Amino acid sequence: MSNERAFQELSENLEGSLYRPQRTGLCWDSLPDELLLGILSRLSLQDLLRTSRVCKRWHRLAFDESLWHSVDLVGKAQLDAELGQVLSAGALRLRCPHTCIVQTSVLEDILSRCKHLQNLSLEGLVLSDSIIQIEEMNVSWCDFNNLHVQAIASNVPSSITQLNISGYRQNLTMEDVKAIVKTCPNLSNLDLSDSVLVTTDSFPVLEQLSSLKHLGLSRCYQIHPASLIDFEKFPNLQTLEVFGLIQDSYLPILCKGLPHIQINTQPFSTVARPTSASKKDRTIWGMHCRLVYKH
């Protein structure tokens, strides 16, 4: 029997039943770690967790960090402490949209275990004020009041280079914008869309961000369209999203006045956006993800 055929048959048997006696004549204990890891990589998150309870060796292999690079918790209604042990296995990319947290300390514990985390999406998540150290963060449209937004603005780590804090309407103020700029001087991508208290007074503040390349101010209705020409003072700015602020007839005039900036090219923010356009495509940030939690 070829190695490829053996691999296929063993993985099919394992996916069908973890505990059913095998008929191939091969002994699981004789298989090398590399082959078992290849089989385990084909399992769903739930099956992988069940596999980890078979024996000590399988527990060690099931939590090998090579299997946990990306985790999508879509459909998970509530996180629990057990999941913290799962994510400590080396998760690089984590998505947990619209998750209900009964105790915020549980989420803090989970995130504290993700020592290698690079991408985090918290779409619609109810959070405490604790923020972890990462470079790219999307906290848009969460169930935050003005105190939550203040906590975010004041405590975002200085390592952040891309931040989406859109969708807070009257809960994000000019003082919050000043705090973000002061706390995160290296921002290259910032989305403040749907924040109606952000005014043209934010322009001199945002100008302090010397690395700013992408800015979203869509539907910040206190900003007058004519004032957008002031972005000529931003020599490094490459894209400006101001959907809802200017009429289509005025767009060519603004583009002519700001020839170095692309205007209204992306209606949706790309900051820490984990999902692709196709719901059938199991990817997170364009990278294949096998560990998808579903009911």
PyMOL commands that set and color helices and strands:
alter all, ss='L'
color gray80, all
select helices_A, chain A and resi 3-16+28-30+33-40+45-51+56-62+65-67+81-87+104-113+146-155+169-171+174-183+202-206+225-233+251-257
alter helices_A, ss='H'
color red, helices_A
select strands_A, chain A and resi 70-72+93-95+119-121+136-138+162-164+189-191+214-216+239-241+262-263+283-284+287-288+291-292
alter strands_A, ss='S'
color yellow, strands_A
deselect
rebuild
show_as cartoon
